[in-house]
Amino acid sequence: MKEVRGTGKTTVLRGLSYQGQFALVKKILELFDNNDYIGLYQKSDTNQVRAFSGGDLSEDVWTKISLL
């Protein structure tokens, strides 16, 4: 996702995370176990993320690398 402030990206990603999905089923383990998948939310350090740019590579190439 591109960095745009105030669009609710973090809220959505947290809601899809393991903790978010567990909270949505009111912390009832039997209901949570019916999920086919869970998500993991890891906040990235923006200084480290910015390192993945430049280097004579186009933004398209960096995007493809980040999707691997």
Secondary structure, 3 states (H helix, E strand, C coil): CCCCCCCCHHHHHHHHEHHHHHHHCCCCHHHHCCCCCCECCCCCCHHHHHCCCCCCCCHHHHHHHHCC
